[in-house]
Amino acid sequence: MDRIYLDYAATTPLDPYVLEAMMPYFTEIFGNPSSSHYFGQQAEGILEECRAKVAKMLGAQSEDVIFTASGSEGDNLAIRGTALARRAKSGKDTILISPVEHPAVANTVKQLRDMFGFKLIELRIDNFGQINLADLKEKLDANTALVSTIYANNEIGTINPVKEIADICQERGIPFHSDAVQACAHLPIDVTTDGIDLLSIAAHKFYGPKGVGVLIKRKSVDLISHTSGGKQEHKLRAGTHNIPGIVGLTTALEIALANRLKENQRISILRDQIIQFVLSEISGSHLTGHLSDRLPNHASFVFEGISGNDLVIMLDMAGFACSSGSACKVGDPKPSQVLLALGITPELAGGSLRITLGKYTTEEQVVRFLDFLSISVRKLRK
């Protein structure tokens, strides 16, 4: 079967050039960067070269870059590490997040609340999923340890006003973390210009390998390590470095940013084609997320009178890979908490579909998909 992949927000295929760049570090330059001999020095050299490159691409300093095993680990280290450090230093114990965060953020904060006695405050959002800035200003106080909001939402594609959020936090001297896992390949990110204190990304979202990510931590932020052991990553993340993965992440990020503007222009046309077709040709369909402030590759909907999981299964049987919500919710029949937070009813939220495009998506694939999507929704309603 000629299968068509339309779930690039879940993961992306490894770019062949990235794989080629990684290969020597499995067999030829294989040393442990923590070793003092020649082989270790070789590996340490490439590690620090990658660190400098990643820092420059994201507007940070080399010492700000912490290599992790995933975006989720970066979120965990940023939130748990900062919250514990702030409470230990000054007694601040309140964490502010939005109700539409990725589980890596939401569940980390809930654990801090339930197991460690922190206070969790949820910020108000509008019907598109964007943070209410006035509400943020109102809820910040002397006990706020950290604010964490998603840069661009994985389920609905909405982009937050991150610069404005960062400015508000900066005025109060409160650390601000943003999960930029979905945003990194598509949006211009400069942590210095944007005023972001902590930022998480993951390589497999931009055609890099799975199992490697980055947490940017500005020098001004105190952080307690959540992985005890050696002194790797400025004593904040123990464990032998994944040099092939780090090389892959760096190469993939270089390629993604070099092609970002041209690729965004191409896939946003296809995204708009999908949105216009669905809303005009499929009755009882509703766009979720912001119409314009959304990721260029992201289209998400809810359909009246159907199950999103059933729709995903029917599409998959016909050779189209999409998702109902995020990849982290596959097989979960409960309505998405993100959609419920937008004010969508549980019945309608159960009919969700996320279509995300990538560099291998063609117009011919989109046309084929839309034809079958229309047929599928009609069949399920019958």
Secondary structure, DSSP 8 states (H G I E B T S, - for coil): ---EE-BTTT-----HHHHHHHTHHHHTS---TT--SHHHHHHHHHHHHHHHHHHHHTT--GGGEEEES-HHHHHHHHHHHHHHHHHHHH---EEEE-TT--HHHHHHHHHHHHHH--EEEE--B-TTS-B-HHHHHHH--TTEEEEEEESB-TTT-BB--HHHHHHHHHHHT--EEEE-TTTTTTS---HHHHT-SEEEEEGGGTT--SS-EEEEE-TTS----SS-SS-HHHHTS-S---HHHHHHHHHHHHHHHHHHHHHHHHHHHHHHHHHHHHHHHSTTEEE-S-SSSB-TTEEEEEETTS-HHHHHHHHHHTTEE-BSS-GGGTT--S--HHHHHTT--HHHHTTEEEEE--TT--HHHHHHHHHHHHHHHHHHH-
